[in-house]
Amino acid sequence: MEYVLGVLMYSPCIIYQLILMHRYLKKGKQSPVIYFIWVNIFLLYLYMIFEVTGIGTLGELITNGTKYMSRSNFIPFDSVGISFFLNIIMFMPFGFLVPFIWKEYRKIGKTAAVGAMFSIIIEVSQLFNYRVTDIDDLITNTFGTIIGYLVWKTFVQVFGLHLKTENKSKWEPIIYVVLAITGMFIFL
């Protein structure tokens, strides 16, 4: 079952990657293999996030409707506990990988915004399943993204290393997040 979930999430992303590879070949450029390896590491990370967070699916929306919508917490810092800190840790790789892979996201504001957007999508999707939609998750996930960004920034300053990409698409990480979520939401 786990394998099927991964394939379903990856399907729209793989189609998008094939389109990008075709564009490189059409322009006579060699496709950046290292770049695509890192993008797939990012997609694997997204899949692990979906497994932990229990993202809502279209099947759950159809089956449950608005049954679980009352299971929400919109009071900030109401549920501070171990999960509060685990959510911060869970989103730190997001804040590291996004600026590492995509040049356009090497500013803290852009990385934090895409991390917050990803978290909002997860929380909204949880309105349709058994999980609790919690404002604290949005806060901690965004904070984790910011800490991950700061770790990336420190890493670059100490080692002077970052992924050199030719890709100049400012929307690409958002496209991958949306495609991965769409794959999970529709196909499950």
N, C-alpha and C positions, 0 to 999 in steps of 0.2 A: 504494500500500500504506500509506503514511504517513497518508493521509486516512482510510482504513478504520480504522486503529488508533485515531486520535483519536475518530472517531464511536463506536466500540465502547466506549471508555473513558467518553465523555461521556454515552452513552445513559442509564444509571441516574441520573446526576447531573441530566440535563435533566428526566427524569420527576419527580425529587424537587423541582426548581425549579418545575415546573408545578404540583405539589401545593401548594407554598408560595404561589405566585401566586394560586391558586384560594382559598386560605384568606384572603389579604389582601382579595380581591374580595368574598368571602362576608361578611367583617366590615365591608365598606363602606370599607375603607382603600385608598389608592392604593399600588400595588406600588412598592417603592423601587428605581428603575431603576439608580441609581448603585451601590447595594449589589450588585445582581445582576451588574453589569459587573465589579466588583472580584472577586466570587466566580468569575466565568468567567476572569478573569486568573489567579486562584489555581489553577483547574482546568487551564488551559493550562500553568502552571508544573509541576503534578503530572505532566502528560503528558510534559513534557520530562525530568523526573526518571526516569520509566519508560523513556524512550528511552535515557538514559545508563546506567542501572543494570541494564537487562536483567532486569526482573522476571519471575519464573517464571509459567507459565500452566498451566491445566488440561490442555491438549494435551500440554505437555512432561511433566507428571506422569504422564499416561496412557502416553505413548510411552517415557519414560525410567525411570519408577518411582523407585527409590532409587539408580540408577546413579551419580549425581554426588554423593551425600551425603558421600562421603569427601573431597571437595574443600572443606574448611573449615579456618579458622584461628581457634582460640579462645585464642591467646596474645596478650595486649594489647601493642601497640606493636612487634609483630614485623615489620610491613611498612611502616615509616615511609619514605616517598619522596614523589615529586611527587603521587601519587594521594591520599596522606594529606591534603595541604593543599588539593587540588582538591575533596575531599569536604567539607571545612569550608566552602569558598566556595560549593559547590553547595547547601548547606542554609541559608545565610544568608537568602535570600529567604523561605524557609519561616518562619523566626523573625521576620521583618519583617511578612509579610503576615497571619499568623494574629492577632496582637494589633491590627493595623491594621483588619482587617475585623470581628473578633468581640470585642465588649466583654468578654465573660466570660474572655478569654485575655490580659488585660492585666497579668498577674502572671507573673513569670519561671518559676516552678515549673510552672504549667499549660502554658505554651508549650513548655517543655523536655520535659515529659512527653508531649505530643502529637507532638512531633518525634521523640522516642525511640521511641514506639509506631509511627510511620510507618516509621522506619528498621528496627525489628525485623521488621515485616511484609515489607519488601523483602528483608531478609537471609534470613528463613525461606523465602520464595518461591524464592530463588536456590538452595536445596537441590535443587530439581528441574530445574534447567537447567545449562548449561555454566559459569555464573558461580561464583566462589568466595564462599562465605559467610564473612565476616571480622568478628571482634569490633572491629577497628580502624575499620571502616566505621560501626558503631554508635556508637563513641566520637566519631569525627570529625563524623558527621552531627548528633549531639546537641550537640556543641560549636559547630558551625556555626549550629544553631538558636538557641543562647544568644547568640552574637555578633550574629545577625540581630535578636534581641529587643533587645539593648543599642543597636544602631543605631536601631531604631524608637523606643526610649525617649529617646535623644538627639535624634532628629528631632522628637519631640513637645515636648520641653523647649525646643528652639531655636525651632521654628516654631509651636508650640501647635496643630498640626493633627493630626487623626486622623479616620477615617471615622466619622461619627455614624450609628449604625444603630438601628433599632427592634427588631431581632431580639434576643431574650433567651435563645435556645437555647444552653445550655452544651455541647450535644453536636454542634452543626452542623458544625464543622470536622472532627470525627471521622467524622461521617456522610458528608461529602464524600470524605474519604480512603478510607473503607471502600467506598463506592459506586464510586469510580474504580478502586480495586484490584480489586474484584469484576468490574467491566466488563472490565478487562484480563485477569484470571485466567480467567474463564469463557468469554468470547467469542473468545479467541484460541487 
